[in-house]
Amino acid sequence: MTNIDITTSALRQQKRLRLNYGGYRRTVEVHSIGTSKEGKIMIRVWQTDGDSQSKQSIGWKLFDLGEASEVAIVDEASEAPRAGYKRGDRAMAEIVAEL
């Protein structure tokens, strides 16, 4: 399975996703999947665990899925949608899947 297949499955199954991104291992809840204006696959997530360069380990993040590695579904229920979630993410030129 590709990273987008795994991510879409996590969204549909309402499961958390674990991945490496920006040099950090993270656990996230996927809220939407789409493409940027440049054609990159983007995911809007709520990070529940791990670290980040910004030192904000919990909260909203927008990731380029092409830069993620070791993407896997975790057998933990997602608590999505999180407060502040809005359908039709404006950071994405086209939405592929969303809550």
Buried (B, 14 or more C-beta within 10 A) or exposed (E): EEBBEBBBBBBEEEBBBBBBBBEEEBBBBBBBBBBBEEEBBBBBBBBBBBBBEEEEBEEBBBBBBEEBEEBEBBEBEBEBBBEEBEEEBEEBBEBBBBB
